[in-house]
Amino acid sequence: MSVTETERWNREGTGLPAFLYTLAVFSLARHPAGMKTQEQPAKGPPEAFAEDRLYRIARTIGDFIPDAMTMAILLMVLLACAALLMGNTVLEVMDAYYVGLWMLLPFTMQMTLILVLGSALASTRFFGRMIHVLSRLPRSEGQTIALSMATTCCLAYCFWGLSLALAPLVAVSYARQSERKGFPVDFPFLLSCNAAAGAIWQFGFSASAPLLMNTPGHFLEEETGLMPLSTTIWAPATIVFLGIYLTSVFILARLLMPKTARPISLFPESRKLADATLDAAAKPPAVPMRSDRFAERLEASKWPCAVLTASLIGWLAYHFGVKGGGLQLNSLITILLTLGLLLHGSVLSFTRALPRAVVTAWPVIVLYHLYAGVAGLLQHTSIGSDFAEYFASISTEHTFPLLTLLAAAVVSVFVPSSGGQWVIQGFITTKASVAVGVTAQRGLLALSVGDHVGNLVSPFWAVIAAGIARMDFRTYIGYNYVWVLFWVGLGALCFTFLAA
């Protein structure tokens, strides 16, 4: 898919991954050559493609699913009509929506900061150097696959934005290094393997819904109270799920590796990106010219940044060590800010990264506002309680996680944010869990599994990674369906029968 076609999908066809796509693009700021792909010349029309079945499916979905803002408005209209049919008055419905619009302002600002600071962090030289060094370690095809996936796992578990922006670069770098050493791996397969490994962010340090539910003042605190992370992302069921999933995908990746590899050299634009990425990381950092102006020398100096970094580290030590506080959205934001300042090294470098990073957050500022209005309709009219009662009536203790998972998988195609999806489904899920006799945490964990189904199988998300890697998304998305079957099956079993 050409860059023109990719942009058309994001602008006209779906709009769903636009803010994530922007985050990923800005991580490539050092390589302004663009994101062309080798399957079709950049100047050629999209019609030049031979339309296979997968491409037709992707195009059909893009034709029928509107962008995220339009989808939020359609959800609002649908739920408002449903509330009226259930006996709520027009004034009650209007008031419920208005109350909802303003109930997530702190959460919206928190997610905005997470996106901005995460993007600024991903643009640092540290991560380019890290990928360069690690990609030189493997000595075989199997080691290349395993270490590439392990790198993506670590990035994803620490922060989902890093894995989104850097996982394709990890695949590009590892594939190029392996080819240079004489044991080339199948590049599209490696890209898909990294997508499978990156799925664990749903239960990592930046998992939106679990962190939100552990933050004082969240929108469901009256119903659930605070949910300690020991009952969600660090619950026994979650630990077992991650252990089995990661072990299994490593083994499956080795077993399913194509016998005839398609090396990265068969994808010229991807190879050029790999060479540029590895060469840039291998060069020493450029030494900035010393300015004659005192203000500019002060901005470029390390000590103002060091003072603020030390202050933030002191607060984190107090929060976790003395106060005994847990990881929640506010402490995660502080960690991202600290790391960004530490790795950029100066106020000048950090502030230069921020204008590009801010662009990644504009949809969240508006979208979470609209999601909050939809949540208000569910919470402040009878519709949420009625839906929860119906959901509970068709569920049992053993079917509730699976039904929650499947419902979340469908919604994930339309709502491109895990935090936003929990805002919309959280009230119904928690109410239904009480009626069924299971914990709200079990519902949250099952919903997290379903949420990631859309990330793995939707062509929209594949376009993001393919755009960064400068290749046609159709060359690897088919492998993702293998991973999603295992992800869903294992998730349903673990969060139905294990302690959560």
C-alpha positions, 0 to 999 in steps of 0.5 A, a space after each residue: 500500500 502506498 503512502 498516499 493510500 495509507 493516508 487516505 485510509 486514516 483520513 477518510 476510511 477509518 480515522 481510528 488509528 490516526 493518533 496512534 499512527 501519528 505517534 509512530 510516525 514521529 518516532 521516525 523523525 530522524 528518517 524523513 524519507 517517508 513511508 513508501 512501500 515496495 509492492 507499489 510505486 509511491 506515485 502509482 494509483 491504488 487501483 494498480 493493486 491486484 485485489 486479493 481477498 484480504 485486501 477486499 475485506 480490508 477495503 470493505 471494512 474501511 468503507 463501512 466503519 466511520 472514524 472514531 468521532 463519528 462513531 462516538 456520535 452514532 453511539 450517543 444517538 443510539 443510546 439516547 434513542 434506546 433510553 427514550 424507548 425504555 421510558 426515560 424522558 427527553 430532559 433526563 436523557 439530555 441531562 445524563 449526557 451533559 453530566 457525562 461530558 464533564 465527568 472524565 476531565 481529569 482522565 482526559 488530561 492524564 491520557 493526554 500527558 501519557 501520549 505526549 510524554 510517551 511520544 517524547 520518550 520514544 524519540 530519544 536516541 537511547 532507544 535507537 542505540 538499544 535496538 542497534 546493540 540488541 539486534 547484533 546479538 542473535 546467532 541464528 534464525 531462532 535467536 533472532 525471532 526470540 530476541 526480537 519478540 523479547 525486546 518488543 515484550 519488554 517495551 510493551 510491558 513498560 509502555 504501550 506507546 513504545 511498542 507501538 512506535 518501536 516494534 516495527 523498527 525492532 523487526 526491521 533492525 533484527 531482520 537486517 542484521 540477521 541477513 548481514 550475518 548470513 541467516 536471514 529470517 522471514 521479514 513479514 513473519 517477524 513483523 507479525 511475531 512482534 505484533 503478537 509479543 506486543 499484546 501483553 501491554 494490556 496487562 503491563 505497567 501502562 494498562 489503561 483500565 487497570 491503572 484508571 481503576 486504581 486511581 482515586 476519584 475514578 468514575 466508577 469508584 462508588 460502585 467498585 472502590 479502588 482496584 489494587 493492581 494485585 487484583 488486576 494486572 498482577 492477579 494470579 490469573 494474569 500472571 499465569 496467562 502471561 507466562 503461558 502466552 509468552 512461552 507458547 508464542 515463542 514456541 509457535 513462532 519457531 514452529 510456524 517460521 516459514 521454511 523459505 524465508 523472504 529476507 528484508 532485502 526483498 523489500 527495498 524500502 524496508 531495507 533502506 529504513 533498516 540501514 538508515 536506522 542502524 547507521 544513525 544509531 551507530 554514529 556518535 551523537 552530534 555536538 550542538 554548537 555553543 551559543 553566544 546567548 546566555 538564555 540559549 546556553 542555559 536551555 542547552 545546559 544539563 543542570 536545569 533538567 538534572 534539578 527537575 529530574 532529581 526532584 521527580 525521582 525524590 517524589 517517586 521514592 517518597 510515593 513508593 518507598 515511604 508513603 507506600 503508594 501504588 502504580 496508578 495513572 498519576 505515578 505513571 505520568 511522573 515516571 514518563 516525565 522523569 525518563 523523558 527528561 533524563 534521556 533527553 538530558 536538557 530542557 532544549 532537547 526535551 522541549 524540541 520533542 514536545 511540539 511533535 509529541 503534542 500532535 499525537 494527543 489532539 484526538 484524545 482531548 475531544 474523543 474522551 469528552 465524547 466517550 464520557 457523554 456516552 458513559 453518562 447515558 449509560 450511568 445516569 439513565 435506566 439503560 445501563 442498569 437494564 443492559 446489565 440485568 439482561 447481560 447478567 440474565 444470559 450469563 453464568 459464572 463460567 460464561 460471563 468472562 467469555 461473553 464479556 470478551 466477545 462483546 469487547 472484541 466487537 466494540 474494539 473495532 469501533 473504539 480505538 482506545 482501551 481506556 475509552 472502551 472501558 469508559 463505555 463498557 465498564 459500568 455495564 460490566 461491573 453491574 453485570 459481574 455483581 449480578 452474576 456473582 463474580 468480581 468486577 476485576 474478572 470482567 475487566 481482565 476478560 474485557 482487556 483480552 477482547 479489547 486486543 482482538 481488534 488490535 491484532 486482526 483489524 487491517 487498520 492497526 496493521 496499516 500502522 506497523 506496515 507504514 512504519 516498516 515501509 511495506 504492504 500490510 497484506 504481506 503479514 496480517 494473515 499471521 495475526 489471525 493465528 495469534 488471536 485464536 490462541 490469545 482469545 482461547 487462553 484468555 477465556 480459560 484463564 480468566 474463567 477458571 483461575 483466581 482473579 
